[in-house]
Amino acid sequence: MKKYKKIIAIQGDPIQRINPKTDTTLLLAHEAQRRGYKIYYYETKSLTFFKNTVYASCNLIKFIKRKNFFYSIQKKEVLDLSAARFILMRQNPPF
């Protein structure tokens, strides 16, 4: 059995367009962060497939419980998505 690191990847629309009052993805992200998971956020346009592996150019995100400012980008990096324990997908229509 493959041992996963404590990583969650979230695929979605630009993070600036998330409504922190209504988006349930943020609730999941806050709980995962509380449990010690690193959270990476990426858009579909940043996905790459190379040598049978899917990569994404991601932002390591720290979520903050504030009204107007709900996240901070810690650093940018390329993530092998097979390292993520979970991948959450949140896309606004049209897909």
C-alpha positions, 0 to 999 in steps of 0.5 A: 500500500502506498503511503501518502504524505499529508497533502491535499490538492484543490483544483478550481477556478482562480482562488480570487473568485471564491466566495468565502461566505458560501464555498464549502471547499473552504470548510474542508480546507480549514479542517484539513489544515487544522489536522496538519495537511499541506494544501495546494491549490491549482487551476486546470490550465496548470496540469501537465502529463509527463512520463505517465505522471500528472503534475500541476503548477500549484500554490501552497496555500494557508487559509485564514479565517478573515472576512476580506482576506481568507488565504495567503500564498506560501510558495509556488511549486510543481506538485506530482499529484500522486503525492496528494492524499486527496484531490478536491475539485471545485469548478463553477459552471460551465465546466 
